[in-house]
């Protein structure tokens, strides 16, 4: 364990020595950039709408299941009612068995539907996140090249212990606000030219 920590510190030290010898390093808070990027809010709104749609559909299925359970309970009580003739009770038992099969089928359909829709939603979230982070990363790369930085380090990253990896950032080297501004320029242009 101590050996691996030493190797990590040695590698970081070597990297830092090479980088500082060759040029400037900038820092960016990726979490803050992601939070302030206007497309993040749009993506989150889209996901919320889909979650709402899934809930509406699931609630409709749940209501149908609840209604069917009530019918099953009535049939169950009627099938045990000794005041009814044997033929009527047998008919109730037959309908009860049909309803139970139907209820089981409907319950499975609802569970399958929820599972499928949640999987689809998670895949879409992942695609959206990947697309947003790709766009953010691309903008950071463009900006870093333009400004002549040799490296840009995410200062919001935490290590396994939960402590920030980068403990201090000189605000003169923090490009978070610049990156957010560049990313949100498109939104400002859209508002001016609707």
Order of alpha helices (4+ residues) and beta strands (2+ residues): alpha-beta-alpha-alpha-alpha-beta-alpha
